[in-house]
Amino acid sequence: ETRRTTRGNGITRTKFLWVANSTNRIRLFKVLRFITSANKKRALLSSSIVLLLFTKAHQ
């Protein structure tokens, strides 16, 4: 009984989340893409800085 009610609640919750995501999916995707691109740039920048410091220290 309780298992069936929790499963039903989970189904309704996932359905609600899916509906909410379908409205915000494009915006979320853009934000995620922007964040990942910024993280890639930051990682590239930090690695280049570390490489620069490393080469300067060993000259």
Backbone hydrogen bonds, N-H to C=O, Kabsch-Sander energy under -0.5 kcal/mol:
donor,donor_aa,acceptor,acceptor_aa,energy
5,T,1,E,-2.1
6,T,2,T,-2.6
7,R,3,R,-2.4
8,G,4,R,-2.4
9,N,5,T,-2.6
10,G,6,T,-2.5
11,I,7,R,-2.4
12,T,8,G,-2.7
13,R,9,N,-2.6
14,T,10,G,-2.8
15,K,11,I,-2.5
16,F,12,T,-2.6
17,L,13,R,-2.8
18,W,14,T,-2.6
19,V,15,K,-2.4
20,A,16,F,-2.7
21,N,17,L,-2.8
22,S,18,W,-2.6
23,T,19,V,-1.3
24,N,20,A,-1.8
25,R,21,N,-1.7
28,L,24,N,-2.9
29,F,25,R,-2.9
30,K,26,I,-2.4
31,V,27,R,-2.6
32,L,28,L,-3.0
33,R,29,F,-2.7
34,F,30,K,-2.5
35,I,31,V,-2.7
36,T,32,L,-2.8
37,S,33,R,-2.4
38,A,34,F,-2.5
39,N,35,I,-2.7
40,K,36,T,-2.4
41,K,37,S,-2.4
42,R,38,A,-2.7
43,A,39,N,-2.9
44,L,40,K,-2.6
45,L,41,K,-2.8
46,S,42,R,-3.1
47,S,43,A,-2.5
48,S,44,L,-2.3
49,I,45,L,-2.4
50,V,46,S,-2.6
51,L,47,S,-2.5
52,L,48,S,-2.5
53,L,49,I,-2.8
54,F,50,V,-2.7
55,T,51,L,-2.5
56,K,52,L,-2.4
57,A,53,L,-2.4
58,H,54,F,-1.4
59,Q,56,K,-0.9
